[in-house]
Every structure is written in C-alpha cells, then in structure tokens.
Amino acid sequence: MSLFDELRALGVDIDGGLKRINGNEALYTRLLGSFVKTIKAHTVRPDFDAADCTEAIEHTHAIKGTAGNLSITPIYEGYTEIVNLLRTGQPEEARKILEKMMPIQEQIIECIEKHTM
C-alpha cells in the first residue's frame, strides 16, 4: 500500500492537503516529513503540568496548525479540542483527549516515517 493510501486509511484527507498545494505530491510528501519533525520538536505528553499549561498550549497550537495545513484531520481535530480545553482551564479533560489520540498520532507518524525516512 502506498503512503497516501495508508494515510487515507488512517483518516488523513490527502485530497484536501494536496489541493492546498496545487496537487504537488512530491511537495506534500516533503511536508509530511516536516510534520514529523514538528511533532517531535513540540511533543505534548499526557503528563504535562496541569498547573502551568503555557508550554502545552504553545506546543499543541503548533502541532494543530501544521496538521491543519496538511489536512491530517485526526490530529488536527484532536489538537484543536485539546488547545481549546487548555485555554479554558480544563487540563484534565485535555489530558483525556490526548491519551485517546496518541495511538492514532503514533500510527500516522510511523506510516510517514516508513515511507519517507
């Protein structure tokens, strides 16, 4: 199965992502590699400091933006909800969403790495 087929199976809107960059598959593939680097540089773990969520909000927002630009829908939607919960003082609810989303995120990252690294 190809990279794009596997990502589609994981809920990524490949067609939407490609549309944003005029159908340039090579560019989209490179951007997916950059997305992996963004995730690794801005990792948000479920054990974030609930008393001071500033860093978690910054990292979550960075991941959300990159995922949205590439139409990586499951990650975009999850991090959108997480950042909204953190900004409204609901860190425990955000933590629950993050814990549910982590396996999906890991599958997407593994898929991208398998095909691009």
C-alpha positions in Angstrom: 0.0 0.0 0.0 1.3 3.5 -0.8 1.9 6.3 1.7 -1.2 8.2 0.6 -3.4 5.1 0.7 -2.2 4.2 4.2 -2.7 7.7 5.4 -6.2 7.8 3.9 -7.0 4.6 5.8 -5.9 6.4 9.0 -8.3 9.3 8.3 -6.0 11.8 6.6 -7.6 14.0 4.0 -4.9 13.5 1.4 -7.0 15.2 -1.4 -7.6 18.2 0.8 -3.9 18.5 1.6 -2.9 18.2 -2.0 -5.5 20.7 -3.1 -3.8 23.3 -0.8 -0.5 22.9 -2.7 -1.9 22.6 -6.2 -1.7 18.8 -6.3 2.1 18.7 -5.9 2.6 15.2 -4.4 6.4 15.5 -4.0 6.0 18.7 -2.0 3.2 17.2 0.1 5.4 14.2 0.9 8.2 16.5 1.9 5.8 18.5 4.1 4.7 15.3 5.7 8.3 14.7 6.7 8.4 18.2 8.1 5.3 17.4 10.1 7.0 14.5 11.8 9.8 16.9 12.8 7.2 19.3 14.2 5.6 16.6 16.2 9.0 15.6 17.6 10.0 19.1 18.4 6.7 20.1 20.0 5.8 16.9 21.8 2.9 17.1 24.2 2.7 14.3 26.6 -0.3 13.4 28.8 1.8 14.2 31.9 2.0 17.9 31.2 1.9 20.3 34.1 -1.8 21.0 34.7 -0.9 24.0 37.0 1.0 25.7 34.2 -0.2 24.8 30.7 1.6 27.6 28.8 4.1 25.3 27.2 1.5 22.6 26.4 -0.7 25.2 24.8 2.2 26.5 22.6 3.2 23.0 21.5 -0.4 21.9 20.9 -1.1 25.0 18.9 2.0 24.4 16.7 1.0 20.8 16.0 -2.6 21.8 15.3 -1.6 24.4 12.8 0.8 22.1 10.9 -1.7 19.2 10.9 -4.5 21.6 9.7 -2.3 22.9 6.8 -1.7 19.3 5.6 -5.3 18.1 6.3 -4.1 15.5 8.8 -7.6 15.5 10.1 -7.5 13.2 13.1 -4.5 15.1 14.6 -5.9 18.5 13.7 -9.3 17.8 15.2 -7.8 16.3 18.4 -5.3 19.1 19.0 -8.0 21.7 18.2 -10.1 20.2 21.0 -7.0 19.9 23.3 -5.9 23.5 22.8 -9.4 24.8 23.4 -9.7 22.8 26.6 -6.3 24.0 27.9 -7.2 27.6 27.1 -10.4 27.4 29.0 -8.7 25.9 32.1 -9.7 22.2 31.6 -6.4 20.4 31.6 -7.8 17.1 32.9 -10.3 16.9 30.0 -7.5 17.9 27.6 -5.3 15.1 29.0 -8.1 12.5 28.4 -8.4 13.6 24.7 -4.6 13.5 24.3 -4.4 10.0 25.8 -7.1 8.8 23.3 -5.4 10.5 20.4 -1.8 9.3 21.0 -2.2 5.9 19.4 -3.6 7.4 16.2 -0.9 10.0 16.1 1.7 7.3 16.5 0.2 5.3 13.7 0.3 8.3 11.4 3.9 9.2 12.3 5.0 5.6 11.8 3.4 5.5 8.4 5.0 8.7 7.3 8.4 7.6 8.6 8.1 4.2 6.9 7.6 5.8 3.5 9.7 9.0 3.8 12.7 8.4 6.1 
